[in-house]
Amino acid sequence: MTHVLQRVAQTRLWHHGPALLGAVGVSLVLLTLPAEDDIRRAVAAVAILQLALVVSWAFAFGFRGHLGSVLIGTGAAIGADLVAVRAGDPDAPSDPGERLGPLAAVVALAFVLSFVHQLSRRAPRVDVAGSMSGVALLTAMVIAPSAYVILVQLADGPALLETCVAAIAAAVVVGHVVDLLLPYPRIVEGVPRGLLGFVLGTGAAMFFADRTDGADGLVAQLGALILGGVLGGLACLLAIGASYAAVEDRGPRLAQAAVQAVLPFAAAAPVAYFVAILVGG
């Protein structure tokens, strides 16, 4: 029995440990690089997230067409960042709620290229559906964090970005720590994730969002708590989903850890943008 418990604990350590360290690294990148007077630093921070996803995605999930996924993912990331810099320009006449619209064109083009990618693969084409879905999901994930580039250019954008990142980081890190130590009650058997980690991760997101510099005053504190609750719950769900995929596909541990660390920050970016402009006015 002792041997079994030690083996289970070791499995949890390998599942959560590298992803936990990666999430801390991603948090530091997003909290320290962006600056109010230098949009290039925000683009660099987002580009680091996108690069990590592009490099690790196909290996983590084991679908065919690695080279095509890297090329399409890289092109989508570059295009999305360029569009985001232009869309987030303070002189742009569009309403803040409409600034994400131009990113839809990048998404559409990337989806077209994902079909072309499948047609260009040499016969016999194995696992076409899996490859196409993997590339399509990758393009969505690398385009999504460009919303941070738009957010940081808005009025009070750096403060809002700090609050969003603090909430997501707290949820992901606390969720991994809790599930590493006590993943109960289990959400599903075979995946080291528990309901306690989800609850405490969401609570930590609300706490840290309320402690950022932008949460001064009663109204701002209420908005920060709402933002922390929404983003914390979403980040926990995304992190749990990444754990499901990691357990099922069993790709290289380093690639899976990278996806587990980056995915919640990337996929939550558009939601963070909309919630931030709603509670931030």
C-alpha positions, 0 to 999 in steps of 0.5 A: 500500500505504501509503495502504491501511494508513493507511486501515485504521489510521484505521478502527481508530481510529474503531472503538476510540477513542471506545469506549475513552474511554467505557469509561474514563468508565464505569470512573471513574463506577463507581469513584468514585460508590458509597459505603458510607454512601450507597446513592443514590450507587451508584444514581446510578452505575448510572443513568448506565449505564442512561441511556446504554444507553437513549438509544443502543441503538436508534440504534446497532442501527437497529431500529424503535420507538425511542420504545417502546424508550426508554419500556420501557427507562427503566421497566425501569431505574427498576423494577430500581433500586427493587427492587435497593435493597429486595433489597439492604437489609442487614435483608432476611432472604434469602440473598445468593444469592437477592437477585437473584430479585426482578429476575426480576419486572422482566424478565418485566414488561418482556418483556410490555411489549415484546409490547404495544409491537409491537401498538401500532405503527401498520401496516404494522409493519416488522421486527417480529422485529428490533424486538422482539428489540432491545427485549427485549435492551435491557431485559435490559441495563438491568436487569442493572447493578442487581446492582451496587446489591445488591452494594454493600449487602452486607458488604464490598460496596464493596470487592467492587464495586471489585474487580469494576469494576477487573477489567472496566475493565482487560479492556475498556480493555486489549482496546481498546488492544491491538486498536487497535494490533495486532488479531492474530491476527484472530478474524474478518475485517472486525472489528478484534479479535484474540486477543492483545487477549482474552488480554492483557485477561484478564491485565490484569483478573487483575492489577488485581483482585489490586491492589485494597484488598480483595485482602489475604492469600493467600486473598483474593489467590487469590479476586481472581485467580479473580474477575479471570479470570472477569470479565476473560474475560467482559468481553472476550467482551462487548466483542468481541460489541459490536464485531461488532454495531457493524461489522455495523449501522453506526449513528451512531458516537456511539451505537455507541461508547456501547454498546461502552463500557457493554455489558461493564459492564452485561451482566457485572453479574449474573456479577460479583455471584455471583462476588464473593459466592462468592470473598468469602464 
